[in-house]
Amino acid sequence: MTGGVNIIDKCNARFQEIFTSFNKSSDGKITVSHFGEFSQDLVNSLTISIENAMYDSGDKKGVVKRMFSVLIEGLQNIRIHGERDEYGTQVSFLVIHQNTDAYKICFGNLVKKEKIKKIEEILSFLNSEDQVVVKQRYMEVLSLGEISSKGGAGLGFITMALKTKQPISYHALPVSDELACLSIELSLPRV
């Protein structure tokens, strides 16, 4: 088996594990699942479709706007920061589960193993602080210009933490010597 197929298989196994876990819930249903690359057209189509489905489900405008922000941050993070395997494939996924109380959202993509520690530090900080401190960090990053060449400074994670007001869980699965499949899971309350 070649390295690229092995990477895709390992990421797909993680996707299937998350899908199965979400699907086992006796309350609710999976509303979106996608494994593969995310073109800008697909991102646009998904966000519009999800927004419409949320309104059809009776979600309030504030919840829909927060979901839209989370989706844009997560999917653009995949598109901009997601690594490619040795064949140039940007392996990634999205799963959304809806129940009466919340939406569970999971994003997954390839990252360089060397970046995991920084991601863990950002997420650990966000998960340990209250919303006031997270908002202050957001403003600091914007005002101090702590932005990488690809536009990142953890702003996407910070935005997701502010919009969901919930901890962000994550899992990094090594898939090669240099890469890991990073999955980020959030919960967005429907109130």
Secondary structure by P-SEA (a helix, b strand, c coil): ccaaaaaaaaaaaaaaaaaaaaaacccccccccccccccaaaaaaaaaaaaaaaaaacccaaaaaaaaaaaaaaaaaaaaccccccccccccbbbbbbcccbbbbbbbbbbcccaaaaaaaaaaaaaaccaaaaaaaaaaaaaacccccccccaaaaaaaaaaacbbbbbbbbbccccccbbbbbbbbbcc
